Amino acid sequence: KIALLRVSGMIVPPFSGRLIKTIEHVAKDDDVKGVLLSIDSPGGLVSDSHQIYHRLKELREKHKKPIVVSMGSIAASGGYY
């Protein structure tokens, strides 16, 4: 399986919390072999963007799941980060 994670709109609670929980779920699922991260976001809160980045980095390095990023019409600030 390939997990599709969509980041669209502002990176603020409660969206960021749901995305982090989804990332954690993907990390535990041995059937998921990689992630497609679809971004269409102008950014949001620095702390939330940093937490998402940290979880994605851990997913890639610790859980050995490759991540491919697709940037939509907007991938600015925290969306680019």
C-alpha positions, 0 to 999 in steps of 0.5 A: 500500500501507498498512503496518500496524505493531503495537506490542503489549507492552513496548517492549524489545529485541529487539522494538524493534530489529525495529520500527525495522528495519521502519520503515526498510524501510517508508521505502525502499518507494516503494509504501507511501503511508502507515502505520497504527500500532496501539498496545497497549503499557504502554510500556517503555525510554525509550531504545527508545521515543525511537528508535522515535519518532525513526524514525517522525517521520523517516518522516513528515517526510523520507519524506512518509508519513502516519501514523495511530495506533490506540490499543488498551486500553493506550497508556501511557508509551512507547506513548503517546510 
